Amino acid sequence: MSATPFATARLFVRAHRTSVAIAATAVVAIVIVGSVLIFTKAAGSVISGEVESGTKSIQSVQVTDTSASGGQAVKFSSAVPTGGSCALPKYPTKTCTGVPAGTTLQTVTGDLVVTTAGQVIDGKHVTGSISVQANDVVIKNSQIDGSVVNWNGAGHYRFTIQDSTVGKVGTYNSIWGIGIDNYTATRVLLIWHGDGFRVSGPNILIQDSYVELGNNDPADHSDGIQLYGASANVTIRHNVVDQTKVLSGTATAPLFVPGGPANGNDSAVTTIQDNIFAGGGWTVVLYGGQFPTVTGNKVVNGSWAYGPFDIDCSVIGTWSGNATITYDWTNGAILSQVAARNDC
């Protein structure tokens, strides 16, 4: 029997919420201006545009409407998104990442293989894993008990995952939670994996997400975000990675970017901004490739075995605002700065 995409991937392993715009105010302004123009019959230039083609706020969404111009319309809502805000000065927590509260999920039993380009997986509970085998797949508002991978030995495919939970409490998974390249992950809650995010290629954005690792296999070497064979255009921004709960002696690093030809990161270009990291032997390890920007990153004081940063300054461009801190895990807030880290 041929190996499944997930079995193949396992072998390979062994080797703010955005700011809320006041959309309703804009609508009121449009109505007032329109009324003035109608009732005064004002002369002059008329500006025409399709509101659905503009930038939508978090309180408005584009919907299909066959009676509207262009077949699209904008639906406004005054509802505040559930889960609170992860925006700075706060950091992601379990309540502002993952499946939004109140979401109704439809169960998909077992693994889900996606082969249709542009397919949207919305409001699903996948009891297995998702194998992305087509470009521009979108996964949102969903619970995936296993992993999300786009590598099956044949190709790597673009995908986006947002407002979703990957992993299941009580079910440890040694394969990475999400990988391996050409993906965007936003407001993801990733739990109970030995490795969190795998970065093995270009064009990766990991932001506003929360990783809580859970390793109970002494043979594993746990990493929160691991670069292995990474390349250009990698951004790791405003995430929380907690590696303090893994089996003692099995943690490598919450952020692990090793150097040397064997690790394949020589062509990696990685930006690292405004993250919280905790745990590991060394908490943040930066050697492979180039790091144009390493700014605003905080390591929870005393959470490491050896030290907070193990880095090669010769590959780092801008280094500033990095520090050790005390941290409020419940509210996603820095309590105090212990020491500024002027390593580079």
Phi, psi and chi 1 to 4 in degrees:
 res  aa     phi    psi   chi1   chi2   chi3   chi4
   1 MET       -  133.5 -179.7 -178.0  -65.9      -
   2 SER   -70.8  150.4   60.7      -      -      -
   3 ALA   -69.5  143.0      -      -      -      -
   4 THR   -72.3  162.6   66.7      -      -      -
   5 PRO   -55.5  -32.1  -25.0   33.2      -      -
   6 PHE   -79.5  -34.5  -51.8  105.5      -      -
   7 ALA   -66.3  -41.5      -      -      -      -
   8 THR   -61.5  -42.7  -55.2      -      -      -
   9 ALA   -63.4  -38.3      -      -      -      -
  10 ARG   -62.9  -39.1 -172.6  178.4  -62.0  -83.7
  11 LEU   -63.6  -39.9  -67.0  174.4      -      -
  12 PHE   -63.6  -35.9 -177.2   72.7      -      -
  13 VAL   -66.1  -44.1  168.9      -      -      -
  14 ARG   -59.9  -25.6  -66.1  -65.0 -177.1 -176.1
  15 ALA   -71.0      -      -      -      -      -
  16 HIS       -   68.2  -37.6   91.0      -      -
  17 ARG    10.5  128.4  -57.1  -72.2 -177.3 -169.7
  18 THR   -64.3  156.4   56.9      -      -      -
  19 SER   -62.7  142.9  -60.9      -      -      -
  20 VAL   -87.6  118.9  177.8      -      -      -
  21 ALA   -85.0  149.3      -      -      -      -
  22 ILE   -88.3   80.0  -50.1  176.9      -      -
  23 ALA   -65.5  -35.4      -      -      -      -
  24 ALA   -61.6  -35.9      -      -      -      -
  25 THR   -61.5  -40.5  -58.2      -      -      -
  26 ALA   -62.5  -40.0      -      -      -      -
  27 VAL   -64.1  -44.8  173.3      -      -      -
  28 VAL   -59.7  -42.3  171.2      -      -      -
  29 ALA   -62.2  -40.4      -      -      -      -
  30 ILE   -63.4  -42.8  -68.2  169.6      -      -
  31 VAL   -63.4  -43.6  171.5      -      -      -
  32 ILE   -63.1  -48.3  -67.6  172.6      -      -
  33 VAL   -62.2  -42.0  172.7      -      -      -
  34 GLY   -61.8  -39.8      -      -      -      -
  35 SER   -64.5  -41.0  -61.2      -      -      -
  36 VAL   -61.2  -43.7  170.2      -      -      -
  37 LEU   -64.4  -38.0  -70.6  174.5      -      -
  38 ILE   -70.0  -49.0  -68.4  170.5      -      -
  39 PHE   -79.5  -21.9  -70.7  107.9      -      -
  40 THR   -97.7   -9.3   62.7      -      -      -
  41 LYS    51.2   44.6  -61.1 -178.4  179.8  178.9
  42 ALA   -62.7  139.6      -      -      -      -
  43 ALA   -93.1  162.1      -      -      -      -
  44 GLY   132.9 -172.0      -      -      -      -
  45 SER   -70.8  145.9  -59.7      -      -      -
  46 VAL  -114.3  127.5  176.9      -      -      -
  47 ILE   -98.4  124.8  -61.2  175.0      -      -
  48 SER  -112.6  141.3  175.9      -      -      -
  49 GLY  -165.0  162.2      -      -      -      -
  50 GLU  -100.0  116.0  -59.4  -71.0  -18.6      -
  51 VAL   -62.5  -30.1   66.7      -      -      -
  52 GLU   -71.5  -14.0   67.8  -90.0   17.6      -
  53 SER   -88.3   -6.0   65.0      -      -      -
  54 GLY   -83.7 -174.9      -      -      -      -
  55 THR   -81.8  124.2  -59.7      -      -      -
  56 LYS   -87.8  142.9  -91.7   66.9   73.6  179.3
  57 SER   -84.0  176.3   76.1      -      -      -
  58 ILE   -69.7  -13.8 -160.0  167.5      -      -
  59 GLN   -97.8   10.0  -69.7  177.7  -73.4      -
  60 SER  -141.6  145.3   59.5      -      -      -
  61 VAL  -134.6  152.7  -65.4      -      -      -
  62 GLN   -86.8  132.8 -176.1  170.2  -45.6      -
  63 VAL  -129.2  159.9  -63.4      -      -      -
  64 THR   -82.7  130.9  -60.3      -      -      -
  65 ASP  -147.7  105.7 -174.4  -14.1      -      -
  66 THR   -65.5  -19.7   55.9      -      -      -
  67 SER   -85.8   -8.7   66.0      -      -      -
  68 ALA   -91.8  158.8      -      -      -      -
  69 SER   -60.7  128.0  173.7      -      -      -
  70 GLY    76.3    1.7      -      -      -      -
  71 GLY    75.8    8.4      -      -      -      -
  72 GLN  -129.8  149.3  -60.4  -68.7  -36.0      -
  73 ALA  -142.5  169.8      -      -      -      -
  74 VAL  -112.8  127.9  173.1      -      -      -
  75 LYS  -103.2  124.6  179.0 -179.8  179.4 -179.4
  76 PHE   -99.8  149.0  -67.2   97.4      -      -
  77 SER  -143.3  143.0  171.6      -      -      -
  78 SER   -93.8    2.2   59.8      -      -      -
  79 ALA   -70.2  140.3      -      -      -      -
  80 VAL   -88.4  131.0  176.1      -      -      -
  81 PRO   -57.0  142.7  -23.0   33.0      -      -
  82 THR   -71.7  158.8   58.1      -      -      -
  83 GLY    97.8   -7.8      -      -      -      -
  84 GLY    79.1 -169.9      -      -      -      -
  85 SER  -114.7  136.4  172.8      -      -      -
  86 CYS   -99.0    2.4  -67.0      -      -      -
  87 ALA   -65.8  148.2      -      -      -      -
  88 LEU   -53.6  144.3  -75.5  169.0      -      -
  89 PRO   -79.9    3.8   32.0  -37.0      -      -
  90 LYS   -83.9  168.9  -71.0 -168.8  173.8 -176.9
  91 TYR  -129.3  161.7  -68.5   84.2      -      -
  92 PRO   -56.9  142.3  -27.1   35.7      -      -
  93 THR  -129.8  178.7   65.7      -      -      -
  94 LYS   -69.7  -18.3  -68.4 -179.5 -179.9  179.2
  95 THR   -90.3  -14.8   59.4      -      -      -
  96 CYS  -117.4   17.8   64.4      -      -      -
  97 THR  -131.6  169.8   56.2      -      -      -
  98 GLY    79.6 -166.3      -      -      -      -
  99 VAL   -63.4  125.5  179.5      -      -      -
 100 PRO   -59.8  143.8  -24.3   34.7      -      -
 101 ALA   -57.6  139.7      -      -      -      -
 102 GLY    87.2   -0.9      -      -      -      -
 103 THR   -73.0  131.0  -58.2      -      -      -
 104 THR   -88.4  126.5  -60.1      -      -      -
 105 LEU  -110.0  139.3  -59.5  177.2      -      -
 106 GLN   -99.9  127.0  178.2 -174.8   19.8      -
 107 THR   -77.2  133.3  -61.1      -      -      -
 108 VAL  -118.0  111.7  177.0      -      -      -
 109 THR   -79.8  130.8  -57.1      -      -      -
 110 GLY    83.4 -162.3      -      -      -      -
 111 ASP   -77.7  150.0  -64.3  -28.4      -      -
 112 LEU  -120.2  120.1  176.1   62.2      -      -
 113 VAL  -104.8  120.4  179.5      -      -      -
 114 VAL  -104.3  117.0 -176.3      -      -      -
 115 THR  -119.4    5.1   58.4      -      -      -
 116 THR  -104.3  121.2  -58.4      -      -      -
 117 ALA   -61.3  135.8      -      -      -      -
 118 GLY    79.2    4.6      -      -      -      -
 119 GLN   -65.4  141.3 -175.8  169.6  -16.4      -
 120 VAL  -110.1  123.3  176.7      -      -      -
 121 ILE  -102.3  108.1  -49.9  -61.7      -      -
 122 ASP  -131.6  126.3 -172.7    0.0      -      -
 123 GLY    69.2   39.6      -      -      -      -
 124 LYS  -113.3  149.6  -54.7  -62.8 -175.8 -175.6
 125 HIS  -113.9  102.5  174.5 -163.7      -      -
 126 VAL   -93.2  114.9  179.9      -      -      -
 127 THR   -75.7  -13.3   64.4      -      -      -
 128 GLY  -110.8 -134.1      -      -      -      -
 129 SER  -116.5  166.5  -63.9      -      -      -
 130 ILE  -112.5  127.2  -66.9 -179.2      -      -
 131 SER  -106.6  112.7  176.7      -      -      -
 132 VAL   -86.8  114.8  176.9      -      -      -
 133 GLN  -127.3   35.0  -62.0 -175.8   26.6      -
 134 ALA  -158.4  156.6      -      -      -      -
 135 ASN   -80.0  153.9  -80.2  -37.1      -      -
 136 ASP    62.6   33.3  -56.8  -41.8      -      -
 137 VAL   -75.9  141.0  170.5      -      -      -
 138 VAL  -120.4  127.8  175.5      -      -      -
 139 ILE  -118.4  123.2  -56.6  164.5      -      -
 140 LYS  -149.2  155.3   60.3 -178.0 -178.4  178.7
 141 ASN    50.3   41.3  -53.1  -44.2      -      -
 142 SER  -133.6  154.7  -66.5      -      -      -
 143 GLN  -108.4  122.2  162.3   76.9   48.0      -
 144 ILE  -117.0  115.0  -59.9   94.2      -      -
 145 ASP   -71.8  -28.6  -69.4   -9.7      -      -
 146 GLY   -97.5 -117.5      -      -      -      -
 147 SER  -128.6  169.1  -59.2      -      -      -
 148 VAL  -123.9  115.5  178.4      -      -      -
 149 VAL  -131.1  149.1  -61.0      -      -      -
 150 ASN  -123.2   24.9   68.4  -21.9      -      -
 151 TRP  -124.5  119.2 -179.2   82.8      -      -
 152 ASN  -129.1   21.6   65.7  -11.6      -      -
 153 GLY    88.3   -9.6      -      -      -      -
 154 ALA  -117.1  -33.9      -      -      -      -
 155 GLY  -167.6  164.0      -      -      -      -
 156 HIS  -115.6  135.0  -59.5  174.8      -      -
 157 TYR  -125.9  145.0  -54.5   94.0      -      -
 158 ARG   -72.7  136.9  -64.6 -174.4  -58.6  -88.1
 159 PHE  -153.7  160.5   71.8   94.9      -      -
 160 THR  -125.6  137.4  -64.1      -      -      -
 161 ILE  -131.0  131.5  179.8  168.0      -      -
 162 GLN  -147.2  151.5   63.1 -170.9   56.3      -
 163 ASP    47.3   46.8  -58.2  -60.3      -      -
 164 SER  -137.1  155.7  -66.4      -      -      -
 165 THR  -109.8  129.7  -57.8      -      -      -
 166 VAL  -120.1  116.5  177.8      -      -      -
 167 GLY   114.1  159.9      -      -      -      -
 168 LYS  -135.3  126.3 -179.4 -178.8  178.4 -179.0
 169 VAL   -57.7  129.6  172.0      -      -      -
 170 GLY    94.6   -9.7      -      -      -      -
 171 THR  -121.6   99.4  -56.7      -      -      -
 172 TYR   -77.2  137.5  169.1   66.1      -      -
 173 ASN  -128.7  118.1 -163.6  -28.6      -      -
 174 SER   -78.9  -21.5   63.0      -      -      -
 175 ILE   -72.7  156.7 -167.3  174.6      -      -
 176 TRP   -59.6  158.3   65.2   72.6      -      -
 177 GLY   -76.3  -47.0      -      -      -      -
 178 ILE  -138.5  135.7  -63.6  175.1      -      -
 179 GLY  -174.9  170.6      -      -      -      -
 180 ILE  -126.1  -17.4   62.1  174.7      -      -
 181 ASP  -156.9  171.5   59.9    5.5      -      -
 182 ASN    53.9   45.4  -67.7  -66.5      -      -
 183 TYR  -136.5  157.2   66.6   83.5      -      -
 184 THR  -122.0  127.0  -66.0      -      -      -
 185 ALA  -121.8  120.9      -      -      -      -
 186 THR  -132.9  130.8  -53.9      -      -      -
 187 ARG    54.8   42.7  -63.9 -179.4  -59.2  -82.7
 188 VAL   -94.6  137.4  170.7      -      -      -
 189 LEU  -104.0  113.4  174.0   58.5      -      -
 190 LEU  -116.8  117.0 -159.4  161.2      -      -
 191 ILE  -134.9  152.9   53.0  176.7      -      -
 192 TRP    61.7   34.0  -81.9   71.8      -      -
 193 HIS  -115.3  147.0  -74.4  -94.8      -      -
 194 GLY   -66.8  -42.1      -      -      -      -
 195 ASP  -115.6  140.7  -72.4  -20.1      -      -
 196 GLY   -86.3  -88.2      -      -      -      -
 197 PHE  -100.4  132.8  -70.4   96.6      -      -
 198 ARG  -103.2  130.8  170.5   57.7   67.4   91.8
 199 VAL  -117.8  102.4  176.6      -      -      -
 200 SER  -133.5   55.5  -62.8      -      -      -
 201 GLY   161.1 -161.6      -      -      -      -
 202 PRO   -97.9  174.2   36.9  -35.5      -      -
 203 ASN    59.1   63.9  -54.7  -39.3      -      -
 204 ILE  -128.6  130.8  -66.1  171.4      -      -
 205 LEU  -125.5  118.8  172.5   61.1      -      -
 206 ILE  -117.6  116.8  -56.6  168.5      -      -
 207 GLN  -149.1  152.8   66.1  178.2    3.6      -
 208 ASP    54.9   33.0  -58.1  -29.3      -      -
 209 SER  -118.3  160.9  -64.5      -      -      -
 210 TYR  -124.5  125.5 -171.3   97.9      -      -
 211 VAL  -119.0  121.3 -178.9      -      -      -
 212 GLU  -120.8  105.9 -176.9  178.4  -86.0      -
 213 LEU   -78.7  150.4  -60.7  162.4      -      -
 214 GLY  -143.4   98.3      -      -      -      -
 215 ASN  -114.7  116.1 -179.9    5.7      -      -
 216 ASN  -118.9   22.0   59.1    6.3      -      -
 217 ASP  -115.2  112.0 -175.5  -14.2      -      -
 218 PRO   -60.2  -19.3  -22.4   33.1      -      -
 219 ALA   -82.1  -14.2      -      -      -      -
 220 ASP   -84.5  156.1  -79.0  -13.0      -      -
 221 HIS  -122.1   96.1  -59.1  -79.9      -      -
 222 SER   -70.4  136.9  175.8      -      -      -
 223 ASP  -136.1  141.2  -63.0  -71.6      -      -
 224 GLY   -76.3  -57.4      -      -      -      -
 225 ILE  -127.8  115.3  -58.5  173.7      -      -
 226 GLN  -117.1  127.3 -179.8 -178.3   20.4      -
 227 LEU   -96.0  125.2  -85.3   66.7      -      -
 228 TYR  -148.0  105.5 -177.8   85.8      -      -
 229 GLY    76.5   29.6      -      -      -      -
 230 ALA   -78.2  162.6      -      -      -      -
 231 SER  -141.8 -140.9   52.5      -      -      -
 232 ALA   -76.5  158.8      -      -      -      -
 233 ASN    64.1   57.4 -166.8   27.9      -      -
 234 VAL  -114.7  126.3  175.9      -      -      -
 235 THR  -128.1  129.5  -61.1      -      -      -
 236 ILE  -121.8  105.7  -58.8  166.9      -      -
 237 ARG  -135.6  127.1  178.3 -173.5  -61.4  125.3
 238 HIS    56.4   56.5 -165.8 -124.5      -      -
 239 ASN  -120.3  164.5  -54.0  -75.4      -      -
 240 VAL  -121.4  127.1  171.9      -      -      -
 241 VAL  -123.9  114.7 -176.9      -      -      -
 242 ASP  -110.3  111.8  179.2   11.5      -      -
 243 GLN  -112.3   17.5 -160.9 -179.6   29.7      -
 244 THR   -79.0   -9.6   61.7      -      -      -
 245 LYS  -104.3    7.1  -62.0  175.1  176.7   63.3
 246 VAL   -80.7  165.1  -57.4      -      -      -
 247 LEU   -58.7  134.1 -171.5   67.6      -      -
 248 SER   -55.3  132.0  177.8      -      -      -
 249 GLY    87.4   -0.4      -      -      -      -
 250 THR  -107.4   -3.7   65.9      -      -      -
 251 ALA   -84.9  130.1      -      -      -      -
 252 THR   -90.7  -72.3  -57.1      -      -      -
 253 ALA  -161.6  146.0      -      -      -      -
 254 PRO   -61.0  -35.2  -26.8   36.6      -      -
 255 LEU  -129.7  115.1  176.9   58.3      -      -
 256 PHE  -126.5  110.9 -174.2   52.6      -      -
 257 VAL  -126.7   84.0 -169.4      -      -      -
 258 PRO   -75.5  156.6   29.5  -35.1      -      -
 259 GLY  -103.1 -176.5      -      -      -      -
 260 GLY    93.7  150.0      -      -      -      -
 261 PRO   -56.5  -34.1  -23.5   33.8      -      -
 262 ALA   -65.1  -25.1      -      -      -      -
 263 ASN   -93.9  -11.1  -67.3  -61.9      -      -
 264 GLY    68.0   22.7      -      -      -      -
 265 ASN  -101.9   10.2  -68.0  -37.7      -      -
 266 ASP   -60.7  -29.3  -70.7  -11.3      -      -
 267 SER   -96.8    6.8   62.7      -      -      -
 268 ALA   -70.8  139.0      -      -      -      -
 269 VAL  -127.5  110.4  179.5      -      -      -
 270 THR  -127.5  128.2  -50.7      -      -      -
 271 THR  -103.2  132.7  -65.7      -      -      -
 272 ILE  -131.0  114.1  -53.7  166.4      -      -
 273 GLN  -137.9  134.7  -65.7  177.1  -59.2      -
 274 ASP    56.1   44.7  -61.7  -37.8      -      -
 275 ASN  -106.4  158.6  -58.9  -78.0      -      -
 276 ILE  -111.8  126.8  -60.2  -74.0      -      -
 277 PHE  -125.1  143.5  -61.4  108.9      -      -
 278 ALA  -146.3  137.9      -      -      -      -
 279 GLY    99.5 -168.6      -      -      -      -
 280 GLY    90.9  169.8      -      -      -      -
 281 GLY   -68.1  -71.1      -      -      -      -
 282 TRP   -97.7  139.2  -64.9   92.0      -      -
 283 THR   -76.3  -46.7  -55.7      -      -      -
 284 VAL  -122.8  118.7  175.6      -      -      -
 285 VAL  -117.0  117.0  177.9      -      -      -
 286 LEU  -129.1  107.1  -55.8  179.0      -      -
 287 TYR  -135.9  -38.6  -80.2   91.4      -      -
 288 GLY   -85.6  128.1      -      -      -      -
 289 GLY    83.0 -148.4      -      -      -      -
 290 GLN  -123.5  146.7  -61.4  -67.2  -41.6      -
 291 PHE  -127.5   87.6  -55.9   89.3      -      -
 292 PRO   -58.1  -36.4  -20.8   32.2      -      -
 293 THR  -137.8  121.6  -56.9      -      -      -
 294 VAL  -130.8   93.3 -177.5      -      -      -
 295 THR  -136.8  144.8   59.4      -      -      -
 296 GLY    69.6   19.1      -      -      -      -
 297 ASN   -91.4  139.8  -59.7  -71.9      -      -
 298 LYS  -123.3  139.0  -42.8  -62.5 -177.2 -175.5
 299 VAL  -114.8  129.5  173.7      -      -      -
 300 VAL   -66.5  124.3  176.7      -      -      -
 301 ASN   -60.6  132.9 -168.4   52.8      -      -
 302 GLY    75.6    7.6      -      -      -      -
 303 SER   -84.5   -9.8   63.0      -      -      -
 304 TRP   -96.3  165.1   55.8   80.3      -      -
 305 ALA   -89.1  -38.5      -      -      -      -
 306 TYR  -115.4  -38.6  -52.0  118.7      -      -
 307 GLY   174.2  167.2      -      -      -      -
 308 PRO   -77.3  -37.3   25.6  -33.3      -      -
 309 PHE  -132.8  131.4  -66.2   97.5      -      -
 310 ASP  -125.6  102.3 -179.2   17.8      -      -
 311 ILE  -139.0  159.8   59.4  178.4      -      -
 312 ASP  -111.4  104.7  177.9    1.3      -      -
 313 CYS   -64.5  -20.2  -70.6      -      -      -
 314 SER   -69.0  -16.8   70.2      -      -      -
 315 VAL  -106.6    7.2  -63.0      -      -      -
 316 ILE  -108.8  130.4  -65.3  174.8      -      -
 317 GLY   -81.4  -90.4      -      -      -      -
 318 THR   -92.5  122.8  -59.9      -      -      -
 319 TRP  -122.6  114.0  171.3  -79.8      -      -
 320 SER  -160.9  154.4   66.8      -      -      -
 321 GLY    70.5   11.1      -      -      -      -
 322 ASN   -88.0  142.1  -55.5  -62.6      -      -
 323 ALA  -160.8  164.9      -      -      -      -
 324 THR   -97.4  146.5   54.3      -      -      -
 325 ILE  -143.7  169.1   56.9  152.4      -      -
 326 THR  -104.3  151.5   59.3      -      -      -
 327 TYR  -140.9  141.4 -168.8   63.9      -      -
 328 ASP   -98.2  101.4  180.0  -13.9      -      -
 329 TRP   -68.3  -32.1  -70.6   96.9      -      -
 330 THR   -67.7  -45.2  -59.7      -      -      -
 331 ASN   -99.8   -1.9  -63.2  -51.6      -      -
 332 GLY    64.2   45.4      -      -      -      -
 333 ALA  -133.6  140.8      -      -      -      -
 334 ILE   -74.9  128.7  -66.4  173.8      -      -
 335 LEU   -87.5  -41.8  -63.4  174.0      -      -
 336 SER  -161.9  156.0   65.7      -      -      -
 337 GLN   -94.8  125.1  177.9  168.3  -58.8      -
 338 VAL   -82.8  -49.0  176.3      -      -      -
 339 ALA  -157.6  136.4      -      -      -      -
 340 ALA   -70.5  142.0      -      -      -      -
 341 ARG  -106.3  105.9  -64.4  -64.5  -56.2 -165.8
 342 ASN  -103.8   50.2  -60.6  -45.1      -      -
 343 ASP   -65.8  -31.6  -59.4   65.1      -      -
 344 CYS  -123.3      -  -65.9      -      -      -
